Amino acid sequence: MTITKLKAKNQVTIPSVIMKRLRLKPNELFAVDVEGNYIKLIPVKVEPKYTAEELKVIDKIVAQEKNKGKAVKAGKEFSDYLKKVSA
């Protein structure tokens, strides 16, 4: 067991031995939970919501629709609109 210190801005340093063992990298994201008297840090991977191709289409839409004020709801309506515009 390694002892680490809670710093002024609520930061905790994960010892390098643990970083190497779990193959963690800087800027990695964690889900944080409390279980009894224990703090659990669970590494998570965040997947992008849109593909690179969809982001290009979104940029195209923004350029075309700028100042036109067209409202499209997030979710299925927006996905359908993306398909329509990219076709």
C-alpha positions as a printed Julia matrix, in Angstrom:
87×3 Matrix{Float64}:
   0.0    0.0     0.0
   1.2    3.48   -0.89
   0.23   6.65    0.99
  -0.61   9.79   -0.97
  -1.74  13.25    0.07
  -4.91  15.22   -0.66
  -3.73  18.61   -1.93
  -5.28  22.07   -1.52
  -7.39  21.88   -4.68
  -8.78  18.4    -3.87
  -6.14  16.72   -6.03
  -4.64  13.33   -5.29
  -1.49  12.02   -6.96
  -1.73   8.43   -8.15
   1.65   6.78   -7.46
   3.69   5.91  -10.56
   3.74   2.21   -9.59
  -0.06   2.13   -9.9
   0.0    4.25  -13.08
   2.35   1.73  -14.7
   0.51  -1.32  -13.4
  -2.84  -0.11  -14.77
  -1.26   1.48  -17.87
  -2.84   4.86  -17.08
  -1.91   7.95  -19.07
  -2.03  11.68  -18.26
  -5.44  13.3   -18.81
  -7.23   9.96  -18.46
 -10.84  10.25  -17.23
 -12.24   8.46  -14.18
 -15.65   7.75  -12.74
 -15.47   8.55   -9.02
 -17.59   6.76   -6.45
 -17.68   6.16   -2.71
 -18.13   2.65   -1.34
 -18.2    2.53    2.44
 -15.06   4.4     3.53
 -13.32   3.86    0.18
 -13.0    6.17   -2.81
 -13.21   4.27   -6.09
 -11.57   5.65   -9.24
 -12.66   3.74  -12.32
 -10.92   4.58  -15.64
 -13.48   5.34  -18.35
 -13.23   5.77  -22.08
 -15.42   8.46  -23.62
 -16.48   7.78  -27.19
 -17.12  10.76  -29.46
 -20.78  11.4   -30.17
 -20.22  12.08  -33.86
 -17.86  10.6   -36.44
 -15.33  12.78  -38.28
 -17.58  12.66  -41.36
 -20.61  13.79  -39.35
 -18.61  16.67  -37.86
 -17.66  17.81  -41.39
 -21.34  17.78  -42.33
 -22.19  19.73  -39.18
 -19.56  22.35  -40.08
 -21.07  22.56  -43.59
 -24.55  23.03  -42.15
 -23.32  25.75  -39.79
 -21.7   27.61  -42.67
 -24.85  27.3   -44.85
 -27.4   28.04  -42.15
 -25.54  30.82  -40.35
 -27.88  33.77  -39.73
 -30.9   31.87  -41.15
 -32.12  30.85  -37.7
 -33.3   27.32  -38.59
 -34.12  25.38  -35.42
 -33.59  21.62  -35.31
 -34.14  19.6   -32.13
 -31.29  17.47  -30.79
 -31.56  13.71  -31.13
 -33.42  11.85  -33.87
 -34.63  15.0   -35.63
 -31.06  16.3   -35.85
 -29.73  12.92  -37.04
 -32.41  12.78  -39.75
 -31.53  16.34  -40.79
 -27.83  15.4   -41.03
 -28.67  12.48  -43.31
 -30.89  14.66  -45.49
 -28.29  17.43  -45.87
 -25.35  15.06  -46.47
 -27.18  13.09  -49.17
